[in-house]
Amino acid sequence: MKFVDEFRDGQLAEGIAGAIRKTVEVNRRYHFMEFCGGHTHAIARYGIPDLLPDNVRMIHGPGCPVCVLPIGRIDLAIRLALEHGVILCSYGDTLRVPASNGLSLLRAKALVDKARGDIRMIYSPNDALKIARENPSRQVVFFAIGFETTTPPTAVALLTAEREGLQNFSVLCCHVLTPAAITHILDSPEVRDLGLVALDGFIGPAHVSTVIGSQPYEFFAEEYRKPVVIAGFEPLDVMQAILMLIRQVNTGNYRVENEFTRAVTREGNRKAQALVAECFELRKQFEWRGLGEVPYSALKIRERLAAFDAETRFNLTYQPVPDHKSCECGAILRGVKHPTDCKLFGMVCTPDSPMGSCMVSSEGCCAAHYTYGRHKDHPQGHATS
């Protein structure tokens, strides 16, 4: 493992930028989607678009787990706290995502009857387990969100609760899967039929790939003829991945390449995969914000562990809820629009007062663009998108 500074070296960045300029074909346009929000954050923070030729365009995908969480799922969590009086535990960014009726988990916290329940920010599932142990007379629910990266820790929490017999602990599972979302994007009318989103390749997720490996992406190169380069989150990782994608597009030899060899293998983390398989199975359908219902794109808790499934324990029924009419988060997550195409961006919608999910997490597309001022130099947005 090399030092982080080596992946932020300005001279090396100029060298890769020069190689990109020499490699691009002047009569061709290149459109690459970075799926992961960590890449979106790096692209905005380090000004990578300014180092790219005009005919290389980066498109932001739905790669922030907070961003793709639909309003209806947050409403379920709020209902658990307000109506069932549980101690609802989740990660910090999740608490700030706007839900129905002007609420979020953070705002709902003020409405909870503290004698019965609460809403608490935690840093890991272990924190939720600890709260359950310390409050044996109260129901504790861990609101579990995230891609494949955060799923193994949730599995460990479920198995720990089973082993300890924690009857007051359960999980509201909203873990989603990246390959299914990529397939859904490629099959969407906007990509396949209408041509609203041109896609020549993907920068594959980094942390997700440490768990699932690079093998699941081979399908996209073989069946869809779209190259994938898995990259780390540092600016030189991203620039090297762009160069690798350009070379593939030029030759027409589409495959999966792994720029992030210091952390990712083809097989991934088999132990983590086994834990996930033991605790979870596929849902037939799951709603993603911006993508709608995506088949087999999320996980549910297996029947063996149903006693720790909050949806079963509290007899919860999911109801979809439309986004704010003026919010363009859905189109932004699909790559159809840019943050500055939204009339709320930077005006009534900011990281301090988010109207849409893309402005909540630092990895959200809108939050990254606002925080690092990408919209100020390019008011129309598309030059840097």
N, C-alpha and C positions, 0 to 999 in steps of 0.2 A: 504494500500500500504506500503510495507516494504522499507527500505533504500536499495539503489543499492548495497552497500558494502556487505550486507548479501548474495547477489547472486554471490559474487566473493570471498567468503571465502575459502582459500586454504585448511584448515582442513576439511571443509564440502565437498570440491571437492574430497579429498582423500577418504572420507567415501563413497561417491557415486561410485567412481572408484572401491573401494573394493567390494561394492555390485554388480557392473557389473561383476567383475571377478568371483564372487561366483555364479552368475546367468547364465552366458553363459554355453552352453553345448560344451564340448571340441571337439566333433566330428561334430559340426555344424558351418557353416559360416553365418555371418549376414551382409546384405548389405542394408543400409538405405540411402535414398536420402533426404537431406535438400533442400527444394524447394527454400527457401528465401535467398537472398543474405546477409541479416543481420545475418543469422545463419552461412553462409559461413565465413563471416568476423569474427564472434566470435570464430568459430572453429580454424581459423588460428591464430588469435590474442592471444588466451589463451592456445594454444598448446593442445587442447583437444585430438587429435589423440594419443599423447604420453601417455595419461592416459587410453587408451582403449586396451583391449586384441588384439592380432594379428588377431584373427578371426572376429573382428568387423570392418567393413569398411564403411566409409562415402563417399557418392557419391554426387557431387555437381550438383544441378539442374539449371534450367534456371531462377532463381528467382531474377534477377536484371533487372528492367524495362529498364534501359539504355542499358544493354547487349542484350536484345532480340529485340531492335528496329532495323528493317532492313534498309539497306542503302537507299532503294528507298523512304522510308518515310522521311529520313533526306534530301534527294535530293529535295523532295517537299517543305520542309521548306526553303531550300537555294534558290530554284526557286522563292518563294514568295518575298524574299528580293531582289534578283538580277534582276528579270524580272518584278515584279509587284511593286517594290519600297515600300513595306510595312515596318512598324516597327515590326519586328519579335521578340517575347518575349518567353523565355523558361528558364528552370532551368539550373544551372551552368554546371553539368555533361553532359547534353544533347549537349551543345555547343561544346564539345570536341570529340564527337563520329566521327570516320572517315567516310567520305561519298565518292562519286565518284570523279574522277579526282584529287585525292590528297587533296580534300577540307574537311572541317568540317564547322560547323556554325561559329566557332571562326575564322577560316582562311577566310571564306567568308565575315566576317565583314569588313575586310580590303578592300574588293572589292566593297562594297556597296556605291552607290552614296548617300552621307549623305543628300543631298538636297532633296532626294526623300524618302529614307527609312533608316533602321538601323537594327542591330541585338543586342539585349540587354538581359543581364542576369537578372532574377527576382527571388524572393523568394516565391511568391504566386500569384495566379490568380488576387488577388486584386491589385497587382502592375501593371499588364497589364491593368486593368480597369482604374487605375489612369492615366497611360500614354495616354490612349484613351481620357480621359476627358481633359487632358492638351494639346492634339494635335487634335482638332476637324477636321482639314482639311486633316489629314493623316490617312490611314488605319493601324490599329493595329491588329496583329494576335497573339493569344496565342497558342504556340505549346504545346499542352497538352499531356503528356505521363504519364505512371504509371499504377499500378495495381488498385484494388478496393479501396485502401487506399486514393489515390489522386483524385479519380473520384468525390466524393461529393463536394469538393471545386470548381471543374470545373463547376459542375451543378449550384452551387450558383452564380458563375460568369455569366453564361448564363442567369439565371433568373434575375440577377441584370441588365445586359445589356438590356434585354427585358423591364424591368420595367422603366429604365431610357431613353429608346429609343436611345441607343448609336449606331448610324448607321455606325460608323467607327470601330467597334469592332467585331471580329469573332474568332472562335476557330478551329485550325487544330487538330482534335481529333484522338489520337492514344492510347486511354486507352484499356488495355487488361485484360483478366479474367483468374485467376489462375486455377479454377477447369477444364476448358476446356483444358488447357495445360497439366495438370496431366493426364487426359484421353488420350490425344494424345501420351504422353510418354508411357503409359501402353499398348496402341494399336500399338505402333511402331514395325516394324520387328525386330529391335535390341533387344527389350525386349521380345516380344511374340514369335518370330520365330527363330531368330539366336542365342539368348542367349548371345549376346555381353554385355548386361547390366543386371546383376542380381539385382532385387529389392525385398526386403522383407518387406518394409514399408517406410513411409514418416514422416519426421518432418514437420508439417504443418506451414504455415506462421503465424506470430504473428499479425502484424499491419493489414494485410488484414482481418484476422479473427475477429478483433474488429468490422469491418464493416459488413461482411457477416455472421459471426457466425460460429459455428462448424458444423451445420447441412449439408451444401453442401458436406462435406467430407464423410458423412456416406455411400454414394454410392460406394466409393472405398473399404470400408471394406465389404460391403454386396455383391457387384457384382464382384469385382476383388480379393477379399480375401486378401487385403492389409491393414494392420493397419495404422492408422494415429494418431499421437500425436501432438497436437498444443502446441507450446512452445514459451516462451519469448526469448529475445535476450541475456540474460546474460549467462555466462558459466555454472552456476549450472542449469539454465533452460534447456539448451541443454543436459547436462549430465543426468539429471533426465528423460528427454524425451527418450534418448537412452535406459536407464534402463527399462522404461515402454514399449518400443517397443520390447526389448528382451524378457520380460515376456510374451507379447502377442504371439510372434513367438513360444516360448517354449510350450505354452498351445494350440496353434492353435485356440484361441478364438479371432477373429479379430473384432475390433471395433474402434470408434473414442474416444480418450481420450483427455481431456483438462488440460494440465499442467499449462497453462497460465490463471488460473481462476481469477487472480486479474484484468484482463482486458477483457477477452473473455467470452461470453455466447453462448448458443446454438442458440439463435435467432439473435444475432448480434444487430447492431444499426438500428432499424426500421426507424427512422427519416432519416438517411443518405440513406438507401435503397429506401425510397420513393422519395427523391430528385433525385436520379439517375434514377429511373424509369420514373419520369416526363420528364426528359431531353433527355434520351438516349434509343436506342433500339439496338438489336443485329445485327452485321454484319454477313452475311452468310459465309464469308471467310475473313481471315486476315493473312498476312505473319508474322511469327516470325523468327527472326534470329536463325538459327540452327534447327528449327523445321519445317520450310516450311509453307505451307498453312494449317492453323488450323481452322476447321469449328466452327462457332459460338463462337469465342474466343475473340472478341473485340466489342467495342461499336461505334455506330455512332449517330449523333445528330438527334433527331426526326424532322419530317417534319414541325411541328409547329414552331420550332426554326431554320428553314432552313436559315433565313436571317442572322443568326450568325454562319453559317457553312462555314468555309473558303474553303472547297473543292467545295461547290456549288457556293459560291460568285465568286471565281476566276477560276471556271471551270477546276479544277485540275484532271489530270488522272494519276493514280498510275502505275509506271513501275518497276517491280522487277529488282534488280541489284545483280549479284553474288558477294560474298565476295572475298577478296584478296586470291589468289590461295594458298599462303603459310600459311595463317592464319587458325588455328584450332579452332577458337571460336565456330563454329557450332557444331563440335563434342564434345567440352568441355561442351557446354550448354545442350547437350543430355545425358551427363554422359558417353559417349563412350571413351573419352580421358581425360587425366589429363593435367593441364597447362604445365608441363615440357615435355609433349610429342610434344609440338609445337616447331619447330626449331627456331622460332622468339622470343620465351619467354626469357626475361632477356637480350637479345642481342640487336636486333634492336627494340624490342617492350618492353617498360617500361611504368610506369605510367606517366613519364614526356613526353614520345613520343610514345603514343599508336598507334599500327598498327591495332588492333582489339578492338571491343567494351568491351570485358571482362577485358581489362587493363585500362579502363577509370574510372569507379566509384570505390570508396573504397569498395563497396559491390560486385564488380565483382570478379569472382573466381581468375583470373590471377593477378589482382591488390592485392588481399588479400594475395595470396601466395608470391608474390614478396615483398610486404611491410613488412611482418613479417618473411621473410626468411625461409619459410617452405621448399623451394626447395633446400636449402643449405645442410641440414642434410640428405635429402632423394632425391638424384639427379634423381632417377628413378620415383619419384612422387607417385607411387601406394601405398607405405607403409603408406602414410598419407592421401590418398584420400578416 
